[in-house]
Amino acid sequence: MSHPPFTAVIDPLPETVPFVGPEAIERRTGIATRARIGANESGFGPSPRVVATLRDAAPEFWTYPDPENYALRVALATHLGIGEDEVTIGEGIDGLMGLLVRLFIAPGDVVVTSLGAYPTFNYHVAGFGGDLRFVPYADNHEDPQALAAMARQTNARIVYLANPDNPMGSFWPAAHIARFIDSVPETCLIVLDEAYMETAPEAPLALDTSRPNLLRLRTFSKAYGLAGLRCGYAIGHRRLIGAFNRIRNHFGVNKAAQVAALAALEDQAYLHQAVAAIEAARQRIARIAADNGLTALPSATNFVAIDCGRDGSYAVAVLESLAQLGVFVRKPAAPGLDQHIRISAGPDAALDILAEALPQALKMAQSSP
């Protein structure tokens, strides 16, 4: 029996999930996860105000969410000092990435990113037939000027930069980002992923929504502790922001996500507490690494990249050994970065388990073939 054909773009793509979650590891191995410190979630949880708001709002969850996300958009616009037509809401940054790629990329269009940067962006580009061009990291940092140069050389439609960066945790000050933006052609959309902006060591580049080719992505998944509800937002020129209404799923951001994000935004005191807890956890992860002869990279995010001191195969062995001990972490895959593992900031109970398990995992990795 014949089957309906897929499109020419989709037909050769593999069936894959970009991330392996701890749930999948548990299903495969039967080993329970004791320390969930691999997905860059906030183990410190959301604000108690968010929990209370969700509890109170639950009886209304039989109704559809506001398709305009109006209350949250207005609150964000006020918080950021921009117009309400200069911000849009999406199902996390991942959902917004899919929409923006759909808006700008036709099959064969060039998209520039860093080799080893956030893989979901590449997943969406491939899904719309884009031509990905990669720029290597430089000293464990994304290289803004090399990205801009590649965008100019290739007449790229999009250039992507995360600041702070995932998976290495690095950060470029505002002046560096301004130079990068100024050196990208006006015909190229700049996607500036600021998912970890709240945990950066200094304020980000000031918002300028008058620039017609700059789109900034932020989220409630990280410091605000709402990863499970999938709520992110994009900031930019009103022409860019308005275009999302042409293609977005207007009921895509569910009512729980809307009310929780609004409550989280209103509790900035809790956000400051969470950021302080993340910083303390980063310092402890670095100490645990040093106690085991490993090197922690400086981090501006809610995770720490740890150099395992050998090659990528050894780092994989460390990661797999930790999984056997019930500790979920992740690692970069790209050459030049793959000797690292990446450990999320978490509460003391989770880091106690890490401190106990890491020496055992290193011994296991050293003895593996």
Secondary structure, DSSP 4 states (H G I P E B T S, - for coil): ---PPPPTTTTTS----SS--HHHHHHHH-PPPSEE-SS---TT-S-HHHHHHHHHHGGGTTSPP-TT-HHHHHHHHHHHTS-GGGEEEESHHHHHHHHHHHHH--TT-EEEEETTS-HHHHHHHHHTT-EEEEE--BTTB--HHHHHHHHHHHT-SEEEEESS-TTT-----HHHHHHHHHTS-TTSEEEEE-TTGGGSSSPPPPP-TT-TTEEEEEESSSTT--GGG--EEEEE-HHHHHHGGGTS-TT-S-HHHHHHHHHHHH-HHHHHHHHHHHHHHHHHHHHHHHHTT-EEPP-SSSEEEEE-SS-HHHHHHHHHHHHHTTEE-B---STTTTTEEEEE---HHHHHHHHHHHHHHHHHHHH--
